[in-house]
Amino acid sequence: MEYAPAKWNRTHKEDKKIIHMDFWPAEVDRDYIPTVEIVGDLADALWQLNKLVEKQHKGKLPLFDIKTRGNLRAQLTEDFAAEKDDTGFPMKPQKILWDVRQVMGPSDVLLSDVGAHKMWISRYYQCQEPNTCLISNGFCTMGFAMPGSLGAKFAFPDRKILSISGDAGFGMNVQELETAVRRKLNIVAMVWVDGEYGLIKWKQQDGFDGKHSKLDFGNPNFETLAEAYGLWGRKITAADQLVSALEEAFEQDGPALIAVPVDYAENRKLTARLGEIEV
């Protein structure tokens, strides 16, 4: 995701020094005039810059502390595992993601839609291989995950492909279930059900002392919806059902739909917890 230079460096307002690093020279732009251009292989260029910095500023700059990063990862892992045995219902986001991680293999692919669930996935879903958690983070494209999972399945037909959407985002492109049925693609669409625009509510509560505007809406019967499209569907009604439902969903010949009621009372606790973590 990139902002146009005019948004952050209008020539008549600001005077910034720009270092341009890319495989290609900078494009001509009145608001993007590099002081220095480093054109070439980025990995090699960064390596050489690091060596130069170490040589010229030895002992003057704080070094990267891998222990700090290790401690941060340990804290996140500990937080993630804290609710793994929780039996509450609707399910806590941490518990849902813990169960998902038990079913998904190292190279299997999770696609996250945009909503409150994205905040949990980006912090607690632990990837073991590159490009196995895809998030439309820059454009924040609601409705991306389930259609995107079709593309992922075409690219990796032998991997498990799971999309996680909120009930609002899922409804924006629900028609692509027909495509998955027609092409007999075993993708699993998981919907976190709360009947609200959860991320908007979360941000409003954080910004306005717990208050929020009216953000609720109605949902279909997801099992009936799945039946109407001709695919396997299941609504989770207890916390101990999710792992077995996921395993069964991935055994289908075509797509599958799982609806999971989620307890978003945890959201503001996450906000508070992240404020406590030292990075």
N, C-alpha and C positions, 0 to 999 in steps of 0.2 A: 504494500500500500504506500503510495507516494503522493504528497501534497504538491500542487503546483507552486513553483518558486514565488509567484506573485502573492501567495497567501502568507509567506513568512519572510520575504526579503524584498519588499517594494523599494526600489532604488531611492525614492524621495523620502523614505521614512527611516530606513535602517542601513547600517553599514557593517555588513558581516564579511568575514574572511571565509571563503569557501575552499575546501580541499575536495577535489573531485577524484574519486577512485572508481575505475570501471575498465571493462575490456575495450570500451570505445571512448573516443574523445567526447567532451561535453557538446551538447547541441547549442546552437546560438539562441540566447535568451537574454533579454535586457535585465532580468531579475536574477539570472544565474550566470555570473561571470566569475569563474574560479580564480583564486589567487595562485593555486598550484594544481596541476593536473598530473595524476599518476595513472598512466594508461598501460595495461598489461594484465598478466595473470594475477588475480586478487590474492590467492594464497601465498604466492611468492612475494608479492609486493608487501603484504602485511608481515611476512616473516622478516624481510629485510628492514622494514620500519622498526620492528621490535628490537632487532639487533642494534640498530642505530640509536634508539632511545636508551637501551641498556648501556651502550658505550658512552654516550654523552651525558647521561644523567644518573650514572651509577651511584646508588646510595641516597639519591635525592627524591625518588618517587616511591610511593607505596607499591609493594609487589602484590600480585594476585595471590590471595590466600586460599588455597584449595581446601583447607580445613574449615573455613567459614562456609564455603559452598557445600562441603560434605555435611556439616552440622545442619544447614538449612534443609538439605534433602532428607536427613534423618528425621527432622521435625515434621516435615510434610508426610513422610511415610508413617510416622507414629500417629499423626492426626488421622490419616486415611484409614489406618487399621483399627482405630479406637471404636468404631461402630460396626465392625464386621460381624459381630454376633447379635446385633440389635434385632429384636423381634417386633418392634413397634410398627404400627400401620395406621395411615399411609407410611410408606417407607422413607427413611432418611436418604438424602442424595448420596452420602458416603457409603451407605449399605448397598444401594443399587450399584454403584460403580465398583465396589469390592466384588460383588457377585458377578458382574460383567467381566471383570479382569480374570476371574477364575475360569471362565468359559472360553474367553478369547485367547488364542495362542499368540506367541511372540510376533509372528508375521501377519496375523489377521488385522483387518482394517476397520477402525471406528471412524465414522463421520459424524461430527457434531453440528447441529443446527444452531441458530442464534436464539438465545433466551437465557433464563436463569441457570438452566442446566449447563450451558457453555462455561459459566464461571466455575462450576464445580469440576467439570471435565478438564479444563485447562490447568487446574491446580492439582488435581488428585489422580487423574488417569495416568498411570505410569507406563510410558512407551518403552519397549525393549528393543525396537528396531526403528530406523528412520521411516518417515512417511506412512506410519501406521495409525496416526490420529490426524484427521483432516478437519480443519476448522476454518470457516469463512470469516476470519477475524477482522480483516481490514474493511471490507465493504459491509460486514454485518448483515449478510443476506438471509433473512428469514425465508424458510422454505427450501433451502439448499440441500439439506442432508439426505433426505430420502431419494430424490432424483439423482443426486450425486452418487449414491450407493450403487445405482444401476451401472454407471460408468466404471466405478471401481470393480464391480463384478465382471464386466467385460474385460477389464485389464488384468484382473487376477481371478480367473474362474475357479481356481483350486483353493482359494482362501475363504475364510469366513468373513462376510461383510455385514457390518451392523451400523445402522443409522440411529442416532438418538435425537429426537425432536421434542419440543414442547407441543402441547395440544394446539396452540395458535399457529405455530410455524408449520406443523404437520398438515393442518387444514388448507394451507396455501397452495400445496401441490399434491394433494391426496390423489388426484386423477392419475398420477404416474404409477399407481399400483396396477392399473390395467396394463401398462407397458410391461411391468415385471411379470405379470401373469402370462401375457401373450408370449413373451420371450423365455418363459420358464426359468427365471433367474432366482436362485435361492439367496435373496437378500432378506435380512430381518430388519423390520422397521419397529423400533421401540419408541413409544410415546409416553412422556412424563406428563401425567394428567393432574392439573390443579385448577382448571377452569378460570384462569386469570392470565393476564399479561405479566408473568412473574418477575421478569427482569425490570420492567418499568416500575412495578410496585416496589421492588427492592430499592431502586435508585431514589424513588420519591420518598420512601421511608427514611433513608439515610440522609436525604437533603432537607426534609421538612419535619424533623422530630417525630418520626413514626407515622406521620399522616400520609395519605395517598388518595388519589382520585378513584372514581369508580372504574374498575378494570376487569370485571368478571364477565363471562360469557358462557353459553351453553355448549355441550358436546354431544355428539352422536353416541349410540351404543357401539363401541369399537368392535365387539365380536360380531354384531350384526353387519357392521360396515365391511368387515373382512369377508363375511359370508356373501355379501352382495357382489363383491369383486371376484369371488371364487377362490379365496385363499384361506390358509390356516390362520386362525386368530385366537388370542387368549387375553383375558383381563385378569391381572393378578389381584387376588383378594386376601393374601396373607404373605408375610415377608419370606416364609420358607418355600415359596412356590417358584421364585424367579429363576434360580439356577436350572431346575429341571425343565421349566418352560423354555428357556433359552436353548438348552440342549435339544429339546424336541423340535423347536423351530428350525434349527440348523440341519435337522434330518429330513426336512420336507423336500419334495421335488421342485417346488416353486417358492414364491415369496411367503413371508409370514409376518404377522402383526402382533405385537405385544403392548398392551396398555398397562402402565404402572402408576397408580396413584402415589403422588410424592408429597412429602411433608416439607414445605418451604419455610417453615418456622425456623429452620436452621440457617437461613440466608444471612441474617444480620449477625448471627454468631460467627459466621465465617468472616464477615467484615471486621469484627472486633479482633478475631484471632490473627488475621493477616497484619493488623496494626501492631500486634505484639511481637511478631517475628523480626529478628534482626537479620539484615542482609549485608 
